[in-house]
C-alpha cells in the first residue's frame, strides 16, 4: 500500500499529541497536581497512533488502564482529558472516572479500563453490534501482554472467532506485566501464538515504528471489514516509565541499560528521522508541530486548573439513567 | 443439567382462553412469549447465551425464538460467562438491547467483573454519557437437588452494587410485566427466573405490558403482621397467611417484585399499620436482603414496631444435595408460620 506524505505527517502528529500530553501529565503528577494513579503511555505511541490512524472515525476501540494514548491518538480533546485527570467537572467523565476511565463515545472510544483484560469482551459486544446492524464498522481491543494471561481475554478471543466478528485484537507487548517480566508470567515468547490457538490469523509488528503498525493494521482492517473474522497484531513495544507514575529507571525489575537501549528506538525519533531523511519534513517544521501541540497541552492545564470541581450534590447523579438512584 | 419439558403443558395458552381475562400462561412460557413479542416490535433486541438458540435454553424458556428470529438474533455462545456479559455491554453501548442469559444464577460469579466492575459502573464512570440497556436473565433458586453450585439465590450480592437493578418475579404475570420493563429499561438489569416456578400458571394478559421496577405489590391485605416475601417465597407466604387467618392472625403480604430498587415506602406504610414485620427469602439469612429491609424499617418505622423483626431465610451453609437436607434448608410455609407466631 502507498504511504503518502499526508499519512506520515498524520501519524507523527498523533504520536506527538500523546507524547507531549503524557510528559506534561507526568510532571503534574510528580508535583502532586494530579490525584490518583497515572499510567503513562510514553514509549508506546507508535501502536495507538498506527492503529487509530488506520481506522474510520466511528470504528470502536476499547482501551486499558494505560489508556490516554488510545483516546488521544483517536482524536481526544486535551482540555477534557486534562480536566478529567484533575477530577474536574469539565472532564470527559465529569470528574467521576479519572485517568483509568476516560472515554469519548462520540469518538467511539468505549473507555479506558481499570481491570486488566476487561475491555476485550466489551469490544466483542461492539463488534457483534456492528455485525448485527451491518454498519461496516469494526471494533478494536487494545490490551497488554499481561492481559493475555487472564480469562476474559481468552473467552473474548474464542467468542470473536466462533462468531466470526469484525474485530481487531491489538496486543501492546511491552514485556512487563506491571513489574513482572513476560518470561516469568508466560511460557511462550510471542503472544501471537494465542491468536492461532483460537483459529484466527495475526502478525508480529515492530511496535516502535508507527508506519509498520499502520501498514499492518491497514491490511488487517481491510480483511476484517471484508468479513474475514477477527485478527490480531502483536506490537512489540516498550514503556519508558514505570507501570504507574513516572521514574522508569533505577528499578528493581528491569535494568537502566535495557531502558537506555529501548530509548534509542524511541518511536518519535525513529519517525522524525524517517520524515527528515525522506524529505517529507525538515527539522524546523517538526519543531513547529511540537511547539504548537505543546502550547495546546499547556492551555489544557490552564483550562483544567481553572475548571470547577464537581458539585457535591452531583455525587449520586448518573448512577442510573434518568438520574435515578435508590 | 437438563430439564427439558419441565413446564410441559404450560407452554401454550389454550385457544379458548387466549382472549379472555382468565387466559393462563406458565411462568417459563411467559419468558418466551414476552421475548418473542418484544423482538417482533423492536429489532434492536437480541438474545445470547449458552444453548439459548437451537436447544431453546436448558429450561426451555427460549424455545422457539431461534426458529422465528434466526441465529443472529438468538445467539448460541460458547460457555464463557465473562464474554457473554461483555457481548451484552459492548452491544448495548452501541444502541442495541441485548438480553444475555447466564444459565444458572450461580454462574454470575464467573462473570462478576463484567457485571460489577463494568456493566454496573460504566454509565457513572463515563460521566453519564452512556446508556446500557442490558438485561441479564438467569435461573435462581433451590429445590431441584441441583446442589451447591446450581441452586443459589445471590440477589443480595447484586443489590449491593450501585448501577444494577435486580428483579425477582414471583409468578408468570410478573414475568411478563417485569421482563418487558427490563428490556425497555436503559439501565442494566438482572432478571432472576425461579427454576421451581417454571410450570406454574396464572392469568397473563396477551399483550405486552410493563410493571414498573421499584414498585412492590400488596398480595394480601391484613392488619396484624406485615410479611415481606421475595420471589418464590411469595407462594409459601400465601399458604402461611391462609393457615394463620384460621388461627386469628391477619397477615398483610408484600411482594417487592424488585429488590433493587426496593419499595421500602410500601413496607413502612404497612408496618406502621401492623406493628410487626416478618421477612422471607430463599437466600441465606446472613447479609441477605432481609437484613437491609430490617435496617431500613427500624430507621423509618421504629416507633411502630411492637416486636423485633423476624427473618425466615436459609441457614448459613452451601445448599445441600440430598433431597432430605435440601427440603429442610429451603424456607417453607411451615417455617413462615412459625416465624410469624414468634412475634405474638
Interface residues (C-beta under 8 A of the other chain):
Chain A: X60 X62 X91 X92 X93 X94 X95 X96 X97 X101 X103 X105 X110 X111 X113 X114 X115 X118 X120 X121 X122 X123 X124 X125 X126 X127 X128 X129 X130 X131 X132 X133 X139 X151 X152 X155 X156 X158 X159 X162 X163 X317 X318 X319 X320 X321 X322 X324 X325 X326
Chain B: X46 X48 X72 X73 X75 X77 X78 X80 X81 X82 X83 X84 X85 X86 X87 X88 X89 X90 X91 X92 X93 X94 X95 X96 X98 X113 X114 X117 X118 X122 X123 X124 X125 X126 X127 X128 X129 X130 X131 X132 X162 X163 X165 X186 X187 X214 X260 X261 X262
